[in-house]
Each structure stands twice: as structure tokens, then as C-alpha cells.
């Protein structure tokens, strides 16, 4: 039965706990407060002759479905189950209004005959309150019973220290009205809720008795003073209200400020302090711009000045003195002095500004130069540039020039692009903050090469390929390589191309090709006495392997190349042996078969004619 009851209790524990705690989190009224339900840290029982003692009293500390119990004899009574050390921390300065005790309990064993014998409060470790025991029989299912309420003091007086004490607690004992059988009483927990009223006023923290402010006009000043703070025994934050309020207009002289702090229980306390408004502060000088500035060489210096303000007077005139600035002297520094005084003869602190003359910041952009290979390259001193100011003004002042020269990074006059750098270009009156390099570009010199037209008869050697040159070669440069035509010995036309002919990267060649013509070889006719039979002429042939093989003889018709005519034979003649069994020998065998066929035809034709 105990196990069954424990199981039922564990199933319903969460629901019961929510019902118990719900009323304890609400405030009773604007002037009253309540704690949440507190559970004990300790629980004990005692031994009394003739009474039944509780088993596992510590299980009555927590709402967890684990029960302390007592088996009560027929018409018997239990000893006291005492819980204590509830861990309250009720502040001082309150009145205890009531105490409420909640017990989660049930009885087991036939007819319900268990009821309260006593339910009392333990004060100072002594059970001494009124007995709030109920005559109701305990239920056979777990149920929470409440004793006392928000206005029940259990027949005694209380202080916060009484309840905060570790020996504050609850004493419970039961009796069994059964005349036939013993009964068992179970308790899961005993919780306590305390209701109290705040009666202590807030405390306003110490504040300066007198605070002085500077007048901002003839009417005084809008004063923003520091608000006093207040603490309270209950409320975490207490508002303080002062009159006149901070931020109000205070006249020149002394004004008393009255402050009141009120807590949630309507307990209040008061304090006061004095605000004094007077005009004793000198005016304030403020530079317009920086206290140290840098002015470029040759610039038109305009002083930015200063402002002088006063709490009472209207803006005051500023007196400017000190050095006269000359921006033509790079490296010099000048001191400008500013002063002012208000109508009350309060003088502002003197201010100074340092003006430093520094080199003019300029950007130099090198001019680009383009030349054709062979033309004269300008020297560094001949390179030009543009000077500009970062604000869009003229770069150089008056007739000024920069010293030094640019530097073109070129070691040989070959075609290409070369950087033009700053070199030694500089001047003490100017600071070149940005240099944009230029480019010296040398483009290839133009050459036009025109090939000469050539021809031959099939089977003959290629004639020399020739060309003419229009343009100039410089610095002892010469043409290298030779012209070429596509490989082949078949009668027809072939385009003569540039081949490997080159003047190098410093020249851009425009090549004009020509036609190489191979004419057919002549055919020889053989006469017959009876018929006009023709026996074809069989020439020897020259084979070519690749396009570059057929180069022939190269000659130039123009002295600008700087070289003589040259002849180069790159073709290896093909073996004309009819019995050559190489790939090209097959061609000779075809001619041999054709010749044999023609001879046979001629022989039989002559025989036929002689027989006739």
C-alpha cells in the first residue's frame, strides 16, 4: 500500500505543487508583501512513551513524492514531526501579518480514522503557538491541507528575526480514532508562507548642502543637478522627487531644493539642499581649426580665427595678435595670439596658434615618349613632365622650376617599352607626394620585302629565290634566313613566302609574296611507217620532302640588307635507278611498265603491217 501511495503521489506531484505555489506569488496590497512557500532544511521526530514515532522524518522536507510516515496504534497518538530551518530572509522594519502552513498528507489502512492532533509553530526552538489542528479526517489520497492565512499570527507576536532564525519551524502530530485497527499517516512535505507589511520609510543618501552653478543669462541658469538617491528595506529602487526639479530655470542667487522619497508601502522621507547660481566664470576662447597648422609654400594664408563665449554676455570680440605670416619662407614658424574679456572683466585664457610653412605638395606626371627604332632617343635632360597640385591649383609657383631630371631606364635602343622614373627630380620648396611614371616606347622600324617571281620546267632545279628590300637597317643590323615555297614538283603555281627571312624583333616586316611557276616538261613523238603512234617522253623527276626543303637560290636586289647574294641548295636528288625498291622507286616502276607496254604495242603493230 505504501508503494502504491508513493506511485500515485509521484504522478500528481507537479500538479499539486503548482496549485500550492500559485497564491504565494501575489502581492496582498500596495503596502503588504508575501514570501513564496519555503521548505525546511531539516526534519526530526522524538520518542515519547506510549506514542508512535515517525519513520524517515527527513523525507518531509521536499515535494518529491517520498513520504515520512507513522504507524498509529488503535486510539493511539504519534510523536511530533518537527520541521525547521526554512531559510527565510525577511527584511527588518516590517510587521508580520500572518503565517500559512501547507501539509501534503494522506492516511492508509481501511476506514479513514487519522486526524490532526496538533499543528503548531516553533518559535525560538520552542513549540509555543496556538494549535491550528483540524478535526477533518485525513484523505486516503495525497492532498494539501492549509493551516493559517495572511492575517493569522497563531496566537503570538513575530519579528523578522524570529522567522529568519534556523529554529523557526512547524510541529505536527496525529491521532488514530480507530477502535479495531492501526492506521498509517503519510507526509510528503510541510511548507510555510509568511505575510508581512513594510512600515519603514526609505533613507535618502547624503547630498551636498550647497551646489554652485554658473549663470548662463541674466535670468540665471538651467540647472542640471545630481539627483539624491534613496534605499529601502523592501523596494530595490525608490524614486526621489525634488522641487524645483533638475533642469529647471534657477535665478541668480540661492534656491532651496526639497526632495521626497516614497516606497511602495507609502512610507516617505524628506531632505533638502541649496543651489547657488552666480556669474564668476571667465569667457571661453576656442580656436577655429587646429592649434598647430601647416601652410604650403606660396599659399594665400587666411587665419581661421577664434570664438569667445560667456555664460552671461553675448559673444565677445576676439583680439588677434602675434606674428605676420609669410608663406614664401619654407621652414619658418609663426605664432598667432588670441585674447578676449567679458563685461565682468573676466579674461579668457590666452590661446596661440602655430603656423608652419612647409613645402608645396605636388604631383609630377612624366610625359610619354614614342620613337621608331633607329630614331634618336631623347636624353634624360630632354624628358618632360607636368606638375599639378592636389587641390587642382597650379603646381609650380611663379617661374619656379624643379631641379634634377627624369630617368628613362633604357640600356640599349631596342624596340620595347621603358619606364620613365622620377630620377633626381626634386626641390626643397616642393614635396613630390605622387609621381606618375611615363613610358618611353620604341616601335619596330618598318621594312618591306618583296619577293621576285620565278619559274622552271618540271624536272629542273629550282632557280634562286630573290627579293628586294624597302626601308633601312640600323646599327649594323642584317637580314638572316631565306625565302621559301611550298614543296612539290607538279606543274602549277606556288606562292613564294617569307620563310625564315628575318631582321629581328627591332623591325616589323611587311612581306609581299610572288608566284613560283613550274611548267610541264615537253613530250617527244615517235613516227611509224604505217601509223602515227606517239611514244611519250619520260623525264627524270625531283622529289621534295617538306616546304622548307625547297629554298633554292636566294638573292637580294637591294643593297639595304647589308649582305651579298647567296646560293644554297637544300634538295637531295632522288635516285632515278629503275630498280630502286624504296617508296619512291615504285614511281620508276610505273614508267618502266608503261614503256614496256608501248614497245610491245609498237613491235606487234610493225609485225602485223609486215605480214600484210
WOCOR-V996967 format. One record per backbone hydrogen bond with DSSP energy under -1.0 kcal/mol. CO is the residue of the C=O (numbers start at 1). NH is the residue of the N-H. E is the energy in kcal/mol with one decimal. If there is no record, write none. Layout:
# WOCOR-V996967
co | nh | e
CO | NH | E
CO | NH | E
This chain:
# WOCOR-V996967
co | nh | e
1 | 5 | -2.6
2 | 6 | -2.6
3 | 7 | -2.2
4 | 8 | -2.4
5 | 9 | -2.5
6 | 10 | -2.3
7 | 11 | -1.6
8 | 12 | -1.6
12 | 16 | -2.4
13 | 17 | -2.6
14 | 18 | -2.0
15 | 19 | -1.6
16 | 20 | -2.0
17 | 21 | -2.5
18 | 22 | -1.3
21 | 24 | -1.1
22 | 25 | -1.0
31 | 198 | -1.2
33 | 196 | -2.7
38 | 192 | -2.1
42 | 84 | -2.1
44 | 82 | -2.7
48 | 51 | -2.2
52 | 79 | -2.8
55 | 69 | -1.7
56 | 59 | -1.6
57 | 60 | -2.0
58 | 61 | -1.3
60 | 190 | -1.2
62 | 64 | -1.7
68 | 187 | -2.9
69 | 55 | -3.9
70 | 185 | -2.5
72 | 183 | -2.3
73 | 76 | -2.6
76 | 176 | -2.7
77 | 52 | -2.6
81 | 172 | -1.6
82 | 44 | -2.9
83 | 170 | -2.0
84 | 41 | -1.2
84 | 42 | -1.7
85 | 41 | -1.5
93 | 199 | -2.2
95 | 197 | -2.8
98 | 195 | -3.0
100 | 193 | -2.9
101 | 147 | -3.3
102 | 191 | -2.7
103 | 145 | -2.9
104 | 188 | -2.7
105 | 143 | -1.5
106 | 186 | -2.9
108 | 184 | -2.4
113 | 177 | -2.6
114 | 138 | -3.4
115 | 175 | -2.3
118 | 173 | -2.0
119 | 132 | -2.8
120 | 171 | -2.8
121 | 128 | -1.4
121 | 129 | -1.1
122 | 169 | -1.8
123 | 126 | -1.6
126 | 123 | -2.8
139 | 107 | -3.0
143 | 105 | -2.5
145 | 103 | -2.8
147 | 101 | -3.2
149 | 152 | -1.1
152 | 99 | -2.7
154 | 130 | -2.5
159 | 163 | -1.5
160 | 164 | -2.3
161 | 165 | -1.0
165 | 168 | -1.4
167 | 125 | -1.2
168 | 85 | -1.1
169 | 122 | -3.4
170 | 83 | -2.6
171 | 120 | -2.3
172 | 81 | -3.5
173 | 117 | -3.0
173 | 118 | -1.8
174 | 78 | -2.8
175 | 115 | -1.9
183 | 72 | -3.8
184 | 108 | -2.4
185 | 70 | -1.9
186 | 106 | -1.6
187 | 68 | -3.0
189 | 104 | -2.0
191 | 102 | -2.5
192 | 38 | -2.9
193 | 100 | -3.0
194 | 35 | -2.2
195 | 97 | -2.5
195 | 98 | -1.8
196 | 33 | -3.7
197 | 95 | -3.2
203 | 231 | -2.3
209 | 274 | -3.6
211 | 276 | -3.6
213 | 278 | -2.5
217 | 220 | -1.4
220 | 216 | -2.8
220 | 217 | -1.8
221 | 250 | -3.4
223 | 247 | -4.4
229 | 205 | -3.4
231 | 203 | -2.9
239 | 262 | -1.1
241 | 260 | -2.5
243 | 258 | -2.6
245 | 248 | -1.8
248 | 223 | -2.3
250 | 221 | -2.4
253 | 277 | -2.6
255 | 275 | -3.1
257 | 273 | -1.9
258 | 243 | -2.2
259 | 271 | -2.2
260 | 241 | -2.7
261 | 269 | -2.0
263 | 266 | -1.7
267 | 263 | -2.6
269 | 261 | -2.6
271 | 259 | -3.4
273 | 257 | -3.7
274 | 211 | -2.7
275 | 255 | -2.3
276 | 213 | -3.5
277 | 253 | -2.1
278 | 215 | -2.2
284 | 309 | -2.2
286 | 307 | -2.6
291 | 354 | -2.6
293 | 356 | -2.5
295 | 358 | -2.7
296 | 299 | -2.1
305 | 288 | -2.3
307 | 286 | -2.5
308 | 316 | -1.8
309 | 284 | -3.2
319 | 339 | -1.9
321 | 337 | -2.9
326 | 329 | -1.1
327 | 298 | -1.8
329 | 332 | -1.7
332 | 357 | -2.7
334 | 355 | -3.1
335 | 323 | -2.7
336 | 353 | -2.5
337 | 321 | -3.1
338 | 351 | -2.1
339 | 319 | -3.1
340 | 348 | -2.5
342 | 345 | -1.7
346 | 342 | -2.4
351 | 338 | -2.9
353 | 336 | -3.0
354 | 293 | -2.9
355 | 334 | -2.5
356 | 295 | -3.2
357 | 331 | -2.7
358 | 297 | -2.1
360 | 431 | -3.4
362 | 433 | -1.7
362 | 434 | -1.2
363 | 388 | -2.5
364 | 436 | -3.0
365 | 386 | -2.5
369 | 441 | -3.3
371 | 443 | -3.1
372 | 375 | -3.0
379 | 382 | -1.1
380 | 383 | -1.1
384 | 367 | -2.3
386 | 365 | -2.9
388 | 363 | -3.2
389 | 392 | -1.9
393 | 389 | -1.7
397 | 400 | -2.2
403 | 426 | -2.6
405 | 424 | -2.0
407 | 421 | -3.3
408 | 410 | -2.1
412 | 414 | -1.1
416 | 442 | -3.1
418 | 440 | -3.3
419 | 409 | -2.3
420 | 438 | -1.5
421 | 407 | -2.2
422 | 425 | -1.9
426 | 403 | -2.2
427 | 430 | -1.6
429 | 360 | -2.5
431 | 362 | -2.6
431 | 433 | -1.4
434 | 364 | -2.3
436 | 366 | -2.4
438 | 420 | -2.7
439 | 369 | -2.3
440 | 418 | -2.7
441 | 371 | -3.1
442 | 416 | -2.0
443 | 373 | -3.2
445 | 508 | -2.9
447 | 510 | -3.3
448 | 470 | -3.0
449 | 512 | -3.2
450 | 468 | -2.4
454 | 517 | -2.6
456 | 519 | -3.5
457 | 460 | -2.8
465 | 555 | -1.5
466 | 452 | -3.1
467 | 557 | -2.8
468 | 450 | -2.7
470 | 448 | -2.7
474 | 477 | -2.0
480 | 502 | -2.9
482 | 500 | -2.1
484 | 497 | -3.2
492 | 518 | -3.2
494 | 516 | -3.7
497 | 484 | -1.9
498 | 501 | -2.0
502 | 480 | -3.1
504 | 507 | -1.4
506 | 445 | -2.7
508 | 447 | -2.2
510 | 449 | -2.2
512 | 451 | -3.0
514 | 496 | -3.5
515 | 454 | -1.9
516 | 494 | -2.8
517 | 456 | -2.0
518 | 492 | -1.7
519 | 458 | -3.4
531 | 528 | -1.0
531 | 533 | -1.2
549 | 551 | -1.4
550 | 485 | -1.4
554 | 566 | -2.0
555 | 467 | -1.9
559 | 562 | -1.4
577 | 580 | -2.0
585 | 589 | -1.9
586 | 590 | -1.7
587 | 591 | -1.4
588 | 592 | -2.1
589 | 593 | -2.4
590 | 594 | -2.4
591 | 595 | -2.3
592 | 596 | -2.3
593 | 597 | -2.6
594 | 598 | -2.2
595 | 599 | -2.3
596 | 600 | -2.5
597 | 601 | -2.4
598 | 602 | -2.3
599 | 603 | -2.7
600 | 604 | -2.7
601 | 605 | -1.9
602 | 606 | -2.0
603 | 607 | -1.9
604 | 608 | -2.3
605 | 609 | -2.0
606 | 610 | -2.1
607 | 611 | -1.9
608 | 612 | -1.2
